[in-house]
Amino acid sequence: MPKHAVEANFDGLVGPTHNYAGLSWGNVASKSNVNAVSNPKEAALQGLAKMKRLADRGYVQGVLPPHERPHIPTLKALGFTGSDKAVLAAVARENPSILAAASSASAMWTANAATVSPSADTSDHRVHFTPANLSAKFHRSIEHVVTGRVLKSIFADDAWFAHHPALPSVSHFGDEGAANHTRLCSRYGEPGVELFVYGQVAFNEQAPAPAKYPARQSLEASQAIARLHGLKDSHVVFAQQNPAAIDAGVFHNDVIAVGNANTLFYHDMAFLEEEKVLADIRSRLTGTELQAVRVSSAEVPIEDAVQSYLFNSQLLNTADGMLLAVPGECREVSSVSRYLDDLVKGDGPITSVEVFDVKQSMRNGGGPACLRLRVALSDDELKAMHHGVLLNDALYERLTTWVEAHYREELSTEDLADPMLLDEVRKALDELTGILGLGSIYDFQI
Ligand SMILES: NCCC[C@H](NC(=O)CCC(=O)O)C(=O)O
């Protein structure tokens, strides 16, 4: 008997060092906003407002904490020595790019935190988690250790939850987590089809690959995760992302496609072999028919999809259809705004569209979907997880007050060397682990 299950969304709380350092070659927004002055307070409040609106509508909404940044242990591992203050001064003088990388608040994009397979799909009927190694970018490659600690602390009971370490941190096994993974199913508690989308085949130099920008996810990484999670071949599809899309700025598949339940919303340039991908999903999906909502390049050119982040939207079940939670930028790009008006007038599965303002994150290439990690949980699993991170009115109030008290309203890359910033961050995060009831998860607490 399949169990009743819900989809919980865990959003990354934006950290106090949110800044624009231009760290992500291949991510157009990150590059074009390099050295702009950020507003960490506004960023965190925008994220919390999104979480609150969805929680208020009855969705199970969780929070994942920011990571400690600047990360002194990373700088020490690179040979900077002495007191924290001396380390910051030396790295700022010798190589400010390394300081920026060790200071990024990029853990906010929790779609890249891990790949999660619900218990209905896995061979041991537990929920499986693998933190993403994010090996394509140095600033992101340092996230998986703390991500793993956080996930273990929240999903602690090994009767229900299984945790794997990140894959070997090298480009052959480059893994970007749920941003390149979506699950199609009839209901969340039924076995589904896990669609893994990769950018390159690492061990085959002849295979198609992008020419300009890096492919962050490899087929070999996706296959390893499917093995680790105990997924049957009959419930898995591996699909190559169109290299031309990566070269147009689609650095993750969730910039060009999003799936929920039986619906796949995607752009015609998303997949290298579109027809085969759809056929593979159709032949494996049980209990429902795939609803493929295809957006053509004639309706929305790929540049407009990248600029607006149309596909980096959350696709959520409602009582009478599905809601597409889009970033505000979708209303600023005329082809996309027109498309959305027509979409809800049609008789397809997507019945409503709502706009969310996450501009601070968008300027670094992260829309509503980047900011959340989806975890389908049965009623028992939901009961078994740590509830201190689930957003309710009281937690929203506490976190808003906490942000107001600890976050700056302006941050430039020069400010990252300020030793006061490090003190502010540690004080704030120490308080946060108390608020969320997570125990010691940061290096400075251990
Ligand atoms: N899923 C969205 C991820 C966005 C993220 N941006 C960044 O890391 C930009 C950081 C900066 O440039 O300061 C990335 O490219 O992985």
The ligand as an SDF file (V2000), in Angstrom:
LIG
                    3D

 16 15  0  0  0  0  0  0  0  0999 V2000
   21.3150   27.4070   -8.3830 N   0  0  0  0  0  0  0  0  0  0  0  0
   21.7920   28.7490   -8.4520 C   0  0  0  0  0  0  0  0  0  0  0  0
   23.2260   28.8040   -8.1100 C   0  0  0  0  0  0  0  0  0  0  0  0
   23.8350   30.1550   -8.3080 C   0  0  0  0  0  0  0  0  0  0  0  0
   25.2800   30.1930   -7.9050 C   0  0  0  0  0  0  0  0  0  0  0  0
   25.8000   31.5510   -7.9750 N   0  0  0  0  0  0  0  0  0  0  0  0
   26.9570   31.8880   -7.4050 C   0  0  0  0  0  0  0  0  0  0  0  0
   27.6090   31.1060   -6.7570 O   0  0  0  0  0  0  0  0  0  0  0  0
   27.4300   33.3240   -7.5920 C   0  0  0  0  0  0  0  0  0  0  0  0
   28.2810   33.8360   -6.4630 C   0  0  0  0  0  0  0  0  0  0  0  0
   28.9930   35.1000   -6.8250 C   0  0  0  0  0  0  0  0  0  0  0  0
   29.3000   35.3130   -8.0040 O   0  0  0  0  0  0  0  0  0  0  0  0
   29.2630   35.9000   -5.9020 O   0  0  0  0  0  0  0  0  0  0  0  0
   26.1060   29.2600   -8.7800 C   0  0  0  0  0  0  0  0  0  0  0  0
   26.5260   29.6870   -9.8670 O   0  0  0  0  0  0  0  0  0  0  0  0
   26.2720   28.0910   -8.3990 O   0  0  0  0  0  0  0  0  0  0  0  0
  1  2  1  0
  2  3  1  0
  3  4  1  0
  4  5  1  0
  5  6  1  0
  5 14  1  0
  6  7  1  0
  7  8  2  0
  7  9  1  0
  9 10  1  0
 10 11  1  0
 11 12  2  0
 11 13  1  0
 14 15  2  0
 14 16  1  0
M  END
$$$$
